[in-house]
Amino acid sequence: MTPAALTPLPSTPQWEDADTFYEQLMDAHAGLTAEQSALLNARLILVLAHQIGRRDVLEACIATARLPG
C-alpha cells in the first residue's frame, strides 16, 4: 500500500490522561534490563495493536512511526 492510500491518523491529541500513562509506562520499565525493557515494549505493541484491531489504522501508525523526527 502506498503512503497516499493510508488511513489518515487524527492530528489532535487522543489522550485521556497522558501524564498518568507516561508515569505508568516508566514504572513498568523500572528495574528492567535493556533486553527486558525491549521485550516489554514488543509485548505492549502487540497488546495495543490487538486493541486497535484495524489493519489500515495499524499500517498508518507504522508509517507514521517511521517518519523522521
Secondary structure, 3 states (H helix, E strand, C coil): CCHHHCCCCCCCCCCCCHHHHHHHHHHHHCCCCHHHHHHHHHHHHHHHHHHHCCHHHHHHHHHHHCCCC
